Amino acid sequence: MENVIASYLRQVWDKNDWLYEGQHGFRQRYSWESQVITVCQDIADSLGNGDKIDAIIIDFSKAFDLFPHGRLLTKIVNSDVYSRVVVWIREFLLGRTQRVRVGGQLSEEVRVKSGVPQESVLGPLLFLAYVNDIWRNMESTIRLYADECVIYKKIINNSDMEKFQKVLDSLGEWGVENEMTINPSKRRAIRFTRDRVKDPLNYSLLGTLMPEASSCKYLGIILCSDLIWSDQVNYTVIKAWKALHFTMRITKKK
């Protein structure tokens, strides 16, 4: 039945273009590759025009576990699906319990009041529905692959930087309102530019200064501030060498 409901949701959301076009996770005809290509092309186009791009990269902590069921169901109702489907999803989510095994001991059962079942067919689609409105009221480009998010804006003057800070303020407000926690260890600010001299970035999120980086890893790809790929090439070569070395060790043991 999960497969039937999932197929119906995809059909309805594709027909009414309800899902945010900047979300490339868990969607047919989209992938992490399409996300990376789109982001890199946007940055390359701006750098080719002599512009600067300021970007913030974040992801959400325990993204599939924390959001409340009631708010999720409200969002699904607003996506124009049949009311009977909403009722089915409600029954699918509610009434679940969980407990923990430590050694041979089991804890008491606790009712699950948030999140979606892990490794379920519907879980990823329900997550997309929950974060689908993250882009509203944000005057910048925001792109997502599931819970990994990159936000960027062309910067010409100080006014643009102020506008971008307001975007981050809106993002923080959205996270608080929707009970989504941003992972503090994975947030980075980076300025993409061909200028040799770079002004420091002073963006903050929820009152905390965003750490600045000259390069960052996004969906497994290393993005440098000048969009030169030497770091990525070195990273790929090192990974390949380690994989080969590990294979040779296994072969010798045999």
Sequence and secondary structure as in RCSB ss.txt:
>XXXX:A:sequence
MENVIASYLRQVWDKNDWLYEGQHGFRQRYSWESQVITVCQDIADSLGNGDKIDAIIIDFSKAFDLFPHGRLLTK
IVNSDVYSRVVVWIREFLLGRTQRVRVGGQLSEEVRVKSGVPQESVLGPLLFLAYVNDIWRNMESTIRLYADECV
IYKKIINNSDMEKFQKVLDSLGEWGVENEMTINPSKRRAIRFTRDRVKDPLNYSLLGTLMPEASSCKYLGIILCS
DLIWSDQVNYTVIKAWKALHFTMRITKKK
>XXXX:A:secstr
 HHHHHHHHHHHHHHTT S TTB TT TT  HHHHHHHHHHHHHHHHHTT EEEEEEEEEETHHHHSBHHHHHHH
HHTTT  HHHHHHHHHHHTT EE  EETTEE   EE  BS  TT SSHHHHHHHHHTTTTTT  SEEEEETTEEE
EEEEESSHHHHHHHHHHHHHHHHHHHHTT EE GGG EEEEE S SS      EETTEE  B SEEEETTEEEET
T   HHHHHHHHHHHHHHHHHHHHHHHH 
